[in-house]
Amino acid sequence: MTNLKSGSIDRFEQFSQFSSLKEFNTHFEMWLAINKHDFSKGELLGLKRLVRFAAKITGVCNAKIGTILKAINEEYKDNGISRSTFKRMIIKAVELGVITVQETERKNGSQSSNLYVFLRFPISEPPKQEIMNHPKETSNLSKTKKQEINKRQEEPSVLDHTFVSDRVPQPFVQLVNYFFSEAKTIEEYLNMTKIAAYRNNLEKEMKIVLEIAIQSFKQLIRTVKLTQVVKNHVAYFYGILDKKLTKFYYTRLYEMGLDNEL
């Protein structure tokens, strides 16, 4: 693959995946909510600084590693991070799907600074076959239909709820599994829960968050059952949960304020 030619950062505007800085920050917060614990303290420092360098062309950075490290070092008064720490962060970010890295070269062919491109957080709709688990008795199946069913049964099946990560609380698994049985889908609902918690400064209170998440999921199912108009179940669930957590957060702040006045 031919390397990109280095030059002004404006030349790389075509690589941006975001329409605004706000959208970029929102997607990065989602990545951070899910993958924060995969990075060390120093690596997180480097990642967040990389984000700041990716502000001019939203989500795209072509700064030299030395320039980024110098900025960190100046801000933290000579207590920055090493080049090796920054490179470890980049490797992890690539493996997790947060960024892609492409080499650039000067006109004479020598290697220049890398191009770092931040990717959008994948928010996908549950697979169509997982829309709802409504067991139905089927009779008088046609021969063609039976052949299709037998063929599907022979194919490798998707992982069900018994393969869900241990990090997903069982009460949450049992509830979501009643309607969406695929492990990947159940984990995606939990990921959205973590993101909503992070955005509302409640990531350290997951017990409360999970209780509200269960309420939100039940509200989602009620809406689906009554209206049949919800196209993206995960996104709709996130919207309900985010509003509930925001209300909870500000209600508690208000109550704390009243307590302080007494």
C-alpha positions in Angstrom: 0.0 0.0 0.0 1.3 3.4 -0.9 2.0 5.7 2.0 0.2 9.1 2.2 2.3 12.2 1.5 2.8 14.3 4.5 1.8 18.0 4.6 -0.8 20.3 6.1 -3.3 18.7 8.3 -6.1 20.2 6.1 -5.1 17.7 3.4 -6.5 14.9 5.5 -10.0 16.3 6.1 -11.4 13.5 3.9 -10.5 11.0 6.6 -12.7 12.5 9.2 -15.7 10.4 10.2 -17.5 13.1 12.2 -19.7 16.0 11.2 -18.8 18.1 14.3 -16.6 18.2 17.3 -19.5 17.5 19.6 -20.3 14.3 17.7 -16.6 13.3 17.9 -16.5 13.9 21.6 -19.7 11.9 22.1 -18.3 8.9 20.2 -15.0 9.1 22.1 -16.8 9.2 25.4 -18.6 5.9 24.4 -15.2 4.3 23.6 -13.9 5.5 26.9 -16.8 4.2 28.9 -16.3 0.7 27.5 -12.5 0.5 27.2 -11.2 2.9 29.9 -9.9 0.1 32.1 -7.9 -1.4 29.2 -5.4 1.5 29.4 -3.0 2.4 32.2 -3.0 5.9 33.7 -0.2 7.0 31.5 -1.7 5.5 28.4 -5.0 7.3 29.1 -3.1 10.5 29.4 -1.6 10.0 26.0 -5.0 9.0 24.4 -6.8 12.1 25.8 -4.0 14.3 24.5 -4.2 12.7 21.1 -7.9 13.5 21.1 -7.1 17.2 21.7 -4.7 17.2 18.8 -7.5 15.7 16.7 -9.7 18.8 17.1 -8.7 21.0 14.1 -9.8 18.3 11.6 -12.4 16.4 13.7 -11.1 13.0 14.7 -7.9 13.2 12.7 -4.4 13.9 14.0 -1.1 14.1 12.1 1.1 15.5 14.9 4.5 14.0 15.7 4.8 11.8 18.8 7.5 14.2 20.1 5.1 17.1 19.7 2.4 15.3 21.6 4.7 14.2 24.4 6.1 17.7 24.7 2.6 19.1 25.2 1.9 16.5 27.9 5.2 17.2 29.6 4.7 20.9 29.7 1.2 20.6 31.1 2.2 18.2 33.9 5.5 20.0 34.7 8.0 17.4 33.5 5.8 14.5 34.8 4.6 13.4 31.4 4.8 10.0 29.7 7.4 8.1 27.8 7.5 7.4 24.1 7.1 3.7 24.8 4.0 4.3 26.9 2.5 6.4 24.0 3.2 3.6 21.5 1.6 1.0 23.8 -1.5 3.2 23.9 -1.6 3.4 20.2 -1.3 -0.4 19.8 -4.2 -1.0 22.3 -6.3 1.7 20.7 -5.9 0.1 17.3 -6.6 -3.4 18.6 -9.8 -2.1 20.3 -11.0 -0.4 17.1 -10.8 3.2 18.5 -8.3 4.4 15.9 -6.6 3.5 12.7 -3.0 4.5 12.0 -1.5 5.1 8.5 2.1 6.1 7.8 2.9 9.2 5.8 6.0 10.0 3.9 7.9 13.1 2.8 8.4 14.0 -0.8 11.8 12.3 -0.7 10.2 9.1 0.4 11.4 9.1 4.0 8.9 8.3 6.7 7.1 11.2 8.4 4.6 11.4 11.3 1.7 8.9 11.4 -1.9 9.8 10.6 -4.2 8.9 13.5 -7.9 8.6 12.5 -10.5 8.1 15.2 -13.4 5.7 14.4 -17.0 6.0 15.2 -18.4 3.9 18.1 -20.4 1.0 16.6 -24.0 1.3 17.7 -25.9 -1.4 15.9 -29.4 -2.7 15.9 -29.9 -6.3 17.2 -29.9 -8.9 14.5 -33.3 -9.3 12.8 -33.6 -12.9 13.9 -33.4 -11.6 17.5 -36.2 -9.1 17.2 -38.3 -10.8 19.8 -38.5 -14.4 21.2 -42.2 -15.2 20.6 -42.5 -19.0 20.5 -45.2 -20.0 18.0 -46.6 -23.4 17.1 -46.1 -24.2 13.4 -48.0 -26.8 11.5 -48.2 -28.0 8.0 -44.9 -26.6 7.0 -44.1 -26.9 3.3 -41.4 -29.1 2.1 -39.3 -26.1 1.0 -39.7 -24.5 4.4 -38.7 -27.7 6.2 -35.6 -27.9 4.1 -34.7 -24.3 5.0 -35.1 -25.0 8.7 -33.0 -28.2 8.5 -30.3 -26.2 6.6 -30.3 -23.5 9.3 -30.1 -26.2 12.0 -27.0 -27.6 10.3 -25.3 -24.3 10.2 -23.2 -23.1 13.2 -25.6 -21.3 15.6 -24.9 -18.0 17.2 -23.8 -17.8 20.8 -26.8 -17.7 23.2 -27.1 -16.1 26.6 -25.1 -18.9 28.3 -22.0 -17.5 26.6 -22.4 -13.9 28.0 -19.4 -12.4 29.7 -19.1 -12.9 33.4 -19.1 -9.1 33.7 -22.8 -8.9 32.9 -24.9 -9.2 36.0 -27.2 -12.2 36.0 -30.5 -10.4 36.7 -29.7 -8.2 33.6 -28.9 -11.3 31.5 -32.1 -13.1 32.6 -34.3 -10.1 31.7 -32.8 -9.3 28.3 -32.5 -13.0 27.4 -36.3 -13.4 27.7 -36.6 -11.2 24.5 -33.1 -11.1 23.0 -31.2 -14.4 23.5 -27.9 -13.8 21.6 -24.9 -13.2 23.9 -23.6 -10.3 21.7 -26.9 -8.5 21.9 -27.2 -8.8 25.7 -23.6 -7.5 26.1 -24.5 -4.6 23.8 -27.3 -3.5 26.1 -24.9 -3.6 29.0 -22.4 -1.5 27.0 -25.0 1.1 26.4 -25.8 1.0 30.1 -22.1 1.7 30.9 -22.0 4.6 28.4 -25.1 6.2 29.8 -23.7 5.8 33.4 -20.4 7.5 32.3 -22.1 10.4 30.6 -24.1 11.1 33.8 -21.2 10.7 36.2 -22.6 7.5 37.7 -20.1 5.0 36.5 -19.1 4.3 40.2 -22.7 3.5 41.2 -23.4 0.6 38.9 -25.8 -1.1 41.3 -28.2 1.9 41.1 -27.6 2.3 37.4 -28.5 -1.4 36.7 -31.7 -1.0 38.6 -32.6 2.0 36.4 -31.4 0.1 33.3 -33.8 -2.8 34.1 -36.7 -0.3 34.4 -35.6 1.3 31.1 -35.5 -2.1 29.4 -39.0 -3.0 30.6 -40.2 0.4 29.2 -38.6 -0.4 25.9 -40.4 -3.8 25.7 -43.7 -2.2 26.7 -43.3 0.4 23.9 -42.3 -2.3 21.3 -45.3 -4.5 22.3 -47.8 -1.6 22.2 -46.6 0.4 19.2 -44.4 -1.8 17.1 -42.7 1.3 15.8 -39.2 1.0 17.4 -36.7 0.3 14.6 -33.5 0.3 16.7 -34.1 -1.3 20.0 -30.6 -0.6 21.5 -30.7 3.1 20.6 -34.2 3.5 21.9 -33.2 1.7 25.2 -30.2 4.1 25.5 -32.4 7.1 25.0 -34.8 6.0 27.8 -31.9 5.1 30.2 -30.0 8.3 29.5 -33.1 10.4 30.4 -33.7 8.5 33.5 -30.1 8.7 34.7 -30.0 12.4 34.0 -33.2 13.0 36.0 -31.8 10.8 38.8 -28.5 12.7 38.8 -30.0 16.2 39.0 -32.7 15.1 41.5 -30.0 13.9 43.8 -28.0 17.1 43.4 -31.1 19.1 44.2 -31.7 17.1 47.3 -28.1 17.5 48.4 -28.5 21.2 48.0 -31.5 21.3 50.2 -29.7 19.2 52.8 -26.8 21.7 52.8 -29.2 24.6 53.5 -30.7 22.9 56.6 
